[in-house]
Amino acid sequence: MRGGPFTRPPRHEPAFNIPGVVLAFIALCVGIHLVREWLLTPAMDFEVILAGAFIPVRYSGQYLLDLPAFTSPLTYSLLHGGLAHLAVNMIWLAAFGSPLATRIGAVRFVLFWCATTLAAVALHYVLHMDSNVPLVGASGAISGMMGAAARFGFRSSRAAGRAAFEGRLLTIPEALSSRTVVTFLAIWFVINLATGLASGIPGVDGAIAWEAHVGGFLAGFLAVRPFDRRRA
């Protein structure tokens, strides 16, 4: 009998279909930023940046290799330069991280984050070995997720109740034969090159670490296959 008192109510999709692991990264980044903004003094925040940000000159041989020298190549991705920087990164993390995390699972997603974060900082270091400017932000890892999305041809569905990349992983030649993927790659690289050049113009505030974006993107695009649990 329809509509009776024992009828199970219809299921509704939650308002936010973001996987738990993505929400955890968002909460971690937002929480750290709020603590820095509201609870720490400027001197204390400086110590956080000194310990958590990636500073290339730290590896020049002029300084002792302390604990932050080994942890900052990962922890820099959890720090952000300001509210706008944080907000933009979290929006893109939700957009590209959600279908990827649903596809590959939480553990692989964390490993993917670490791998693309390291790849991003590696390219940045190669090109800025003597720089003393701290590098912060999750952009490298998120760029890696964008690269991975391109290898799926941006195909996704909500068959599992939340967005997930679907179908088999495209080979690199197949991806580069897709008009959608090539158009995205062209636009992505042009935007990053333009923002990188603009950050060096006098009067433009803030430097965009476009090299880190490229490093993370290439890692996600070229090396996503080991993280994909669907091998077909």
Secondary structure, 3 states (H helix, E strand, C coil): CCCCCCCCCCCCCCCCCCCHHHHHHHHHHHHHHHHHHHCCCHHHHHHHHHHHCECHHHHCCCCCCCHHHHHHHHHHHHCCCCHHHHHHHHHHHHHHHHHHHHHHCHHHHHHHHHHHHHHHHHHHHHHCCCCCCCECCCHHHHHHHHHHHHHCCCCEECCCCCCEECCCCCCHHHHHCCHHHHHHHHHHHHHHHHHHHHCCCCCCCCCCCHHHHHHHHHHHHHCCHHHCCCCC
